[in-house]
Amino acid sequence: QAVCGYGSQDALPFRAIKEGELYFQEDREVNLVELALATNIPKGCAETAVRVHVSYLDGKGNLEPQGAVPSAVSTLTDDLLKYYQHVTRAVLGDDPQLMKVALQDLQTNSKISALLPYFVYVVSGVKSVSHDLEQLNRLLHIARSLIQNPFLCLGSYVRSLIASVMYCALEPLAASINPLNDHWTLRDYAAMLLSRIFWTHGDLVSGLYHQILLSLQKVLADPVRPLCSHYGAVVGLH
């Protein structure tokens, strides 16, 4: 609801409490003496300023869970749907050259904003392919292309991408059971990607730096965690 008054037209400042994801309006100090003796009496309400936040809703009016493919996005054009299908098949397919072209286009295409939740959902599939280092690498490549695309506003999807990247860096992974699998390089790449997300999009999420730091420290300080998880925490902190 719009707040009418004669003060600043800037949006009301909100502050977050450290104990949880709770926000409150920051009260400013008002000098009542200056206010009472002021000669410039306001003539009415200032122009209302509105900030917009877009969330996807399902058919019943409920917010979609973060990282899920929005079921309400049913107005995509045939061209966008075909693009999504071709890119995902190319990246996850067997042709390295086709994968390279698809990732490059995903990084520079200015007309795929509507497909962002779809590609974020694909990246969140890292947990289902923890046995396949090749597929994990390709999903991280998709995440990198999304991050580097200057035409995409990641917004709340930053958290989903970070969760997927940190999973590759910190979790034991089924692929790490075989000592011949080079999961260390995957963890190096995930850590590099984590820093890139923070430095380029960290301002989109309040308190992101401390959340990442605490997650890495928690894994590093846990003696039950395997060596590969500790390694992921170390390169993440580095």
Phi, psi and omega in degrees: 000133181293139177258119182268142179179186182246016180275208183293148177275000178293156178295148179298132181285136176244145178237147181259141175273150186288336187285343182186181181274068180235134184238146180219156179286135180277121180279133178261148178286136180239129177275105185293330180294311179297323180294319182288326183267004182294140180266341180271086181286129181295145182261003179156187183287144174288167179295131184288131177252136184233132172252141186250135172235125184259128174232145178278139179243148174275185185294342182260006178087011180263148178292136178289142176297147185297135180091350180275154176285122182296120178288342181283344181280078182248005183259016179294142178288161178299325180296318179294318179296320178294321178299314180301314181295316182294318182293314181296320178294322180292316183291321183265005182272199187256358184260105182300321181293320178295322177298318181298317180295318181296317180294323179295319179290323178297332182278339187238350185290131184263004187239025185242022181302323181293341181267356183306311180298330178293313181290325176296322178296320178298316180297326180292355178281010181301327183292333183276349180235034183294350179270351188240100182297324181297315180292323177298317178299319182292322177295323176292328176296322177297315179300318180296319180296320178296319182294323185273351179287113184288350183265357181258134173257105187291324177053231184289348180285353176301318181299317181296317179295319179296320179299319180292318181293317180293330176299316180293330182277324192252335185280152180302323180067136178295330181292339183281352179294322178278117182295345179281343180279128182273074178280350179293318178296323177298318181292322175300314182294320179296321179294319177298319181293324178299316180293323180294319178299316183294314185287334182262333184228012184296335181285352181279341183234124181291133177071020186296319182302312182291327178295315178296315182299315180295321179297316179292318180294323180297318179292317182296326183272359182268109182290345181281335181294146179287169182301321183296326177290319177298322178298316179299322178293320181295311181292330175295316178294323180296000000 
